[in-house]
């Protein structure tokens, strides 16, 4: 059995905590591990083979970092852009069918919380026989309340699925629950060849484009890249709409677990409900409240003080502050659309950007200057590069930096600094086994990523 982790979502409804370039599956929302890392550990319990991760090219370094931090093995397939879950699963099936046509694929969304894992193990074992015989096996949960953000499954006593209902209104959801409907977990178990045969029947164009994209795949470092032009021609459609709603052989297994699809602020509030105070307020970060009721506050470093707040959502990040009425927390689409129309960087980028060598985070910026911190992992290095429109001043905050500047190569310890002039070739390396932290001050007429000319780069960037 092959675990297929779908890790290409954008998690827009958790903005501004989640960004397009740093979506929710990479966030640590409960405990000490991110949602993706939790999913990787679930997959390791369920399948002996290393997991197959399907994600977007723009998240490649985050995927690699999360896989490395999990301590587990895995294979990463990169999509040039998101084309929804049906295309992702088709790529996974094509990857598996070359060696084992009847391989069971266990599809796991990367942004869910499922505990205990033993309950999932039991449900998967119960579904294996039907999946091996060619059924599409879905997993349903007993609803705790009418929820308009989830899909529903209506199934017979023997597990045969009658129909799916996608995100109904609350009153319709209540009627479905009364009729015995289950929440649709989004998990799927099926054979690789069964999936491809169904896609050929229901979505032949999708199979055609994915075959072409997979047939021209290339290896790049630790990644498998499919052919971009071919993949972009694939229809953007979900697993449910593409195949499951049309096929007859569908089987539902009950999943007796604590399951949460953390796709909204209200879902996150429910996850942390036991942490609410006597007035129904939930707080995270440096917060002080007085006479507040049913208010959610997610902060980071700054002090957040509130007086007389009633049913509000407050999310404070270094570059964006969200204030919302709790009764409208699932109505962000128009706001996000306006942010996109205005091309606001806060919609896409997080202040901390991850790279294969570590990360950098913008502390402050203004006309002609930018101040950042850089964390370089042990043994890693930035590219040999130069800038034509800016100078840089590096200050070592901790660790030991190995500096290449022009024809010079030297080391700097903590509290030492150096200056990089415009047009000067330079490189920053960490040759030690401890993290290196740098304060970088940029000044000049252009401070964007376009003003980087790379000469040598171990990660293959140009």
Secondary structure as GFF3:
##gff-version 3
##sequence-region A 1 462
A	DSSP	beta_strand	2	6	.	.	.	ID=ss1
A	DSSP	three_ten_helix	12	14	.	.	.	ID=ss2
A	DSSP	three_ten_helix	24	26	.	.	.	ID=ss3
A	DSSP	alpha_helix	35	46	.	.	.	ID=ss4
A	DSSP	beta_strand	51	56	.	.	.	ID=ss5
A	DSSP	three_ten_helix	57	59	.	.	.	ID=ss6
A	DSSP	alpha_helix	60	70	.	.	.	ID=ss7
A	DSSP	beta_strand	74	79	.	.	.	ID=ss8
A	DSSP	alpha_helix	84	97	.	.	.	ID=ss9
A	DSSP	beta_strand	104	109	.	.	.	ID=ss10
A	DSSP	beta_strand	112	115	.	.	.	ID=ss11
A	DSSP	alpha_helix	117	132	.	.	.	ID=ss12
A	DSSP	beta_strand	136	141	.	.	.	ID=ss13
A	DSSP	beta_strand	152	155	.	.	.	ID=ss14
A	DSSP	beta_strand	161	165	.	.	.	ID=ss15
A	DSSP	alpha_helix	170	178	.	.	.	ID=ss16
A	DSSP	beta_strand	182	191	.	.	.	ID=ss17
A	DSSP	alpha_helix	192	202	.	.	.	ID=ss18
A	DSSP	alpha_helix	204	215	.	.	.	ID=ss19
A	DSSP	beta_strand	218	220	.	.	.	ID=ss20
A	DSSP	beta_strand	223	225	.	.	.	ID=ss21
A	DSSP	alpha_helix	228	232	.	.	.	ID=ss22
A	DSSP	alpha_helix	239	239	.	.	.	ID=ss23
A	DSSP	pi_helix	240	244	.	.	.	ID=ss24
A	DSSP	beta_strand	250	254	.	.	.	ID=ss25
A	DSSP	beta_strand	258	261	.	.	.	ID=ss26
A	DSSP	alpha_helix	265	271	.	.	.	ID=ss27
A	DSSP	three_ten_helix	273	275	.	.	.	ID=ss28
A	DSSP	beta_strand	282	284	.	.	.	ID=ss29
A	DSSP	beta_strand	287	290	.	.	.	ID=ss30
A	DSSP	beta_strand	296	298	.	.	.	ID=ss31
A	DSSP	beta_strand	304	307	.	.	.	ID=ss32
A	DSSP	beta_strand	312	316	.	.	.	ID=ss33
A	DSSP	beta_strand	321	325	.	.	.	ID=ss34
A	DSSP	three_ten_helix	326	328	.	.	.	ID=ss35
A	DSSP	alpha_helix	333	341	.	.	.	ID=ss36
A	DSSP	alpha_helix	345	348	.	.	.	ID=ss37
A	DSSP	beta_strand	352	355	.	.	.	ID=ss38
A	DSSP	beta_strand	358	366	.	.	.	ID=ss39
A	DSSP	beta_strand	369	376	.	.	.	ID=ss40
A	DSSP	beta_strand	384	386	.	.	.	ID=ss41
A	DSSP	beta_strand	390	398	.	.	.	ID=ss42
A	DSSP	beta_strand	401	405	.	.	.	ID=ss43
A	DSSP	beta_strand	408	412	.	.	.	ID=ss44
A	DSSP	beta_strand	417	420	.	.	.	ID=ss45
A	DSSP	beta_strand	426	429	.	.	.	ID=ss46
A	DSSP	beta_strand	436	444	.	.	.	ID=ss47
A	DSSP	beta_strand	453	456	.	.	.	ID=ss48
###
